[in-house]
Amino acid sequence: MEDQPKHKDYREKLQELLEKIKAKLIWLGRELRAFLSSPLFLKNLGLMAGTALLLLFLTSRWLHCYTRHGESYPVPDFAGLSLDEAREAAADNYMELVVRDSIWVENQPGGIVLEQEPEPASRVKRNRKIYVRISRSNPDETVLPSLTGSYDFEQYKRKLAHRHLKLEVKERVYHPQYAENTILHLFYQGQKITENDLKKKQIKIPKGSTVYAVVTRRTADFVNTPDLICTTLSEAKFMLSAANLTLGEAIEDPSVSEPETAVVWKQDPPANTRVKPGGVVKVYLTGRAPAGCE
């Protein structure tokens, strides 16, 4: 029973505290509303908003001018121009030329623009960097390949072409054992190069160079006429064909009844005469074997 009055006092004090807090909040609300609706606050708020809008506008204009929003230029075609000409053309179009790398190109002078990035007619912003590849004056060196497996002239020529080298015939030499156009050895700048030289060390020469080859041929400059005396016409034809010669006129005397079995008693030019391959040999035939023929 004695605790009830104490609890009642606590409730009353709590109720009184809440009433004071409520009153304080109401007062603060009225003060805040009065401040926000005051001319001074509204004036300052308007100035702040105006300042913010002005700063936003100025920033937008500055960015527009700085980036030149919407403004672009077509990229010229710099290919074929010298580096100085290309740089001048780039500057005229508010661009900067940057050399990315250089390569050697056969029959192309050094310092010529070969490729570019971005490509011609592309549209770019002002002060854009254009990257180019230019030609180099001095060619790279490449290793002269071995003849092994490619002694044939045409085959080795294709092999050199892959390395940007040229191959030409310096001399043709008769050789009865090797196939036509077999490479015997090479020459570069007057120096003889054999297969052993290529095996011993790497021989490097500039790309675009010409290498000369000495190659074989199967026909000689001259051949000796065979001795046809005492042979039949059929045998003479075979011997002339084997010597890469041609049978010319076959003159028969009255004793010849069957030309193919007639015997050669004279020839023109005589045996062992040096003539060019394909030369013509005239024969004289008789039906009776001359003296000294078996």
Buried (B, 14 or more C-beta within 10 A) or exposed (E): EEEEEEEEEEEEEEEEEEEEEEEEEEEEEEEEEEEEEEEEEEEEEEEEEEEEEEEEEEEEEEEEEEEBEEEEBEBBBBBEBBBEBBBEBBEEBBBEBEBEEBEBBEEBEBBBBBBBEBEEEBEBBEEBEBBBBBBBEEBEEBEBBEBEEBBBBEEBBEBBEEBBBEBEEEEBEEBEEBEEBBBBBBBBEEEEBEBEBBEEEEBEBEBBBEBBBBBBBBEBEEBEBBEBBBBBBEBBBBBBEEBBBEBBEBEBEEEBEEEEEBBBBBBBEEEEBEBEBEBEBEBBBBBEEEEEEE
